[in-house]
């Protein structure tokens, strides 16, 4: 009379075991559906940012979660049975990692001098006064106080040059970069003048050759002068320097000697000049070393002078090494500073902040800042921006694979559910 109960108990135990197996397959399908949904989220974000400046695409990898061991393995018995492999059933999948792909994006010219792209490894260093972050997005602008900033207002970091000498001191810490458009460059009076050309060796004694030149005084006023050469003897000429406005009152005179090979052997001459008009008295060196004496047409002109008038900073350019050179209205150029780049031992380990910004994480390594183009750092391209590195063909392919995976695992869930329903009706 107890047999039906025993059969019913056995059936219940088998049903419970089958139910657990159905639930196991269902949970595996659920975990896979969630994982493929997360993969689709990453794909969707990549495609959404296909035109975002310097965007770096994400990549998803999966891993198997814990497995259930149905039977452990055994080693072979000497002279007896062989070994038995373990019997295990997996319990689904989970996301192993979502990595950032830091491969180079294409470069798009913009013709805006403050737009910068990095050709190679590295990140621009930004600071907002509270934290330091990093970006590949070089869409920079000059703020009202002359600071070079990102479109979000973060200040670009580098080294400022000495405002007088244009020399960059690399012993000081990096800081804000300032480009003060409209800034005045002070006058620089002339300190050196060089002449070049030829005095005909076949000229007769008394023949003359004139060389026009000009100098700037301490107020930036230009003074036109003329150096007249008169042949005195073989391999020797006299020179007379006078202002165009007062040719009969020479500033200074002297002689120029030449070797038998036609080379000038006279050292540069120090000229003392009192310009008047409220300007300071000045001295400058007059160099004849580039004048020759060959049997050729005589012609002498000024090749160089280092004075200039006052000017204002009109624009600037940035070279591959990050050097910022200011261009002034008086034709002069001066180094204003240098932008630096940061590299990391593991850039994939950087923490994304949104807006194209990254910050250091425990697995990224510390920042290694330095000059672009040196020690493995990339070069800077001015007037261009780095485009997104999203490969649409790959994203669409991944989308299809993700969709198929999601559909297949959805089928596992529905099939497990149907089997569970059938199991529950077996004892009817």
DAQUIQUI-V918184 format. One record per backbone hydrogen bond with DSSP energy under -1.0 kcal/mol. CO is the residue of the C=O (numbers start at 1). NH is the residue of the N-H. If there is no record, write none. Layout:
# DAQUIQUI-V918184
co	nh
CO	NH
CO	NH
This chain:
# DAQUIQUI-V918184
co	nh
2	6
3	7
4	8
5	9
6	10
7	11
8	12
9	13
10	14
11	15
12	16
13	17
14	18
15	19
16	20
17	21
18	22
19	23
20	24
21	25
22	26
23	27
24	28
25	29
26	30
27	31
28	32
29	33
30	34
31	35
32	36
33	37
34	38
35	39
36	40
37	41
38	42
39	43
40	44
41	45
42	46
43	47
44	48
45	49
47	50
49	52
52	55
55	389
57	101
59	99
61	96
61	97
63	94
68	89
71	87
74	84
77	80
81	77
84	74
87	70
87	71
89	68
92	65
94	63
97	61
99	59
106	387
108	385
112	115
115	383
115	384
117	381
118	120
119	379
121	378
123	342
124	135
125	157
126	133
127	155
131	128
133	126
134	358
135	124
138	116
138	140
141	149
143	146
146	179
147	143
148	156
149	141
150	153
154	150
155	127
156	177
157	340
158	175
159	338
162	166
167	162
175	158
177	148
179	181
180	183
183	313
185	311
188	308
191	285
192	306
193	287
194	303
194	304
196	301
197	292
198	299
200	203
204	207
207	231
209	229
211	227
213	225
215	223
216	190
217	220
221	217
223	215
224	244
225	213
226	242
227	211
228	240
229	209
230	238
231	206
233	236
235	258
236	232
236	233
237	256
238	230
239	254
240	228
241	251
241	252
242	226
246	249
252	241
254	239
256	237
257	265
259	262
262	293
263	259
269	286
271	284
273	282
276	279
282	273
284	271
285	193
286	269
287	195
288	291
290	197
292	199
294	201
294	296
299	198
301	196
304	194
308	188
311	185
312	329
313	182
315	327
317	325
319	322
320	380
322	339
323	319
324	336
324	337
325	317
326	334
327	314
327	315
328	331
332	328
334	326
336	161
337	324
338	159
341	370
342	123
343	368
346	349
347	350
351	359
354	357
357	353
358	134
359	351
361	364
364	346
368	343
370	341
371	374
374	377
378	373
379	119
381	117
383	110
383	111
385	108
386	54
391	395
392	396
393	397
394	398
395	399
396	400
397	401
398	402
399	403
400	404
401	405
402	406
403	407
404	408
405	409
406	410
407	411
408	412
409	413
410	414
411	415
412	416
413	417
414	418
415	419
416	420
417	421
418	422
419	423
420	424
423	426
425	428
